[in-house]
Amino acid sequence: MNSKTHLVTGGSGFLGNLIVRRLLDEGAQVRILDIWDDPERPKDAEFILGNLLDESAVKKAVQGVDIVHHTAALVPLTKSGDLFRKVNVEGTRLVAKEAVAAGTQSFVYLSSSAIFGRTPCPVTVEAKPAPIELYGQSKYDGEMAAAEVCDKAGVPLISVRPRTIIANGRLGIFQLLFDWIKNDINVYVIGDGENKIQFLHAQDLIDCYFMLMNNQQPGFYNVGSSDFRALKPTLETLISHAGSRSKVIRLPSALTVGTLQTLDKLGMCPLAPWHYLTYGEDFYFDIEPLKQLGFNPKFSNDRMLSESYDAFVANYDEFMKGKEGSAHRKPVKEQILKVLKVVSRFT
């Protein structure tokens, strides 16, 4: 039984919602701070309306809280420019500062693998973050802001850096992939598709997250699946599972990335820089340190993709409509990819 009081910032978002429900299952008192109230929010969770830059809302939210779970952030798909820094860095600093002032016992920060940019793989615990775009930089600077505040106050900080997360109901860019495969449209890789990309199932992330929190193990942790391989055969396996006529088409790396960058500047590309700058690169964590602590991921890349695809198809109309308020719980506008989608039908 968890007798502590927990605050989950961004508790109406996809991962925040999972954390809220897990905490409630463990008997905790839970409070949510978010800019929207999910109609499906568990009624046992208290809700406070406010954003990370609203000092009065943050002060109210942290009162009487033992553990803060800071998941709220602007994500890559929002393409928020200067707002990334305001929300993901200064907002994080404010939450940490007010949490410490209110006597919070520990702080858990949901970071991102985007803080590493393009990096040699496997990414080890010794790897130095080197973001290559605004979102990744803001998440790293937010992590450092939280560390600075917590270190000064002697408050333990756990920072969880997950690989790209897949799960039933988490849409974003995976909605595009699943929709195209469902409709027999070709899908694309940048380069030869032999780059290894590690994903992470949301349930494995939550299991790891709670292991670290319950064992009170402060530090910085890189989290991913232990079973993954090259991107092209992974997509081909998903296509076969779906019974689709889609094919995986290779695109030249330099030309494709340059074109997407130009389209992005023109506001015509649905993908964020973090996506197209790293989609053709190896990216995977060394998770052996976490395994030594007891983490045992259950989902392979293939399993998580196939199960999420099946859920997408089974709830197609609902998922394509999506939910308001959370970038990962609503579909992505295809923009210029509509043209590629049409061309793909004839190739």
Secondary structure by P-SEA (a helix, b strand, c coil): cccbbbbbcccccaaaaaaaaaaaaaccbbbbbcccccccccccbbbbbbcccaaaaaaaaacccccccccccccccccccccccccaaaaaaaaaaaaaaacccbbbbbccccccccccccccccbbbbbccaaaaaaaaaaaaaaaaaaaacbbbbbbbbcccccccccaaaaaaaaaaaabbbbbbcccccbbbbbbbaaaaaaaaaaaaaaccbbbbbbbbcccccaaaaaaaaaaaacccbbbbbccaaaaaaaaaaaaaaccccccccccccccbbbbbcaaaaaaacccccccaaaaaaaaaaaaaaaaaaaaacccccccccccccccaaaaaaaaaac
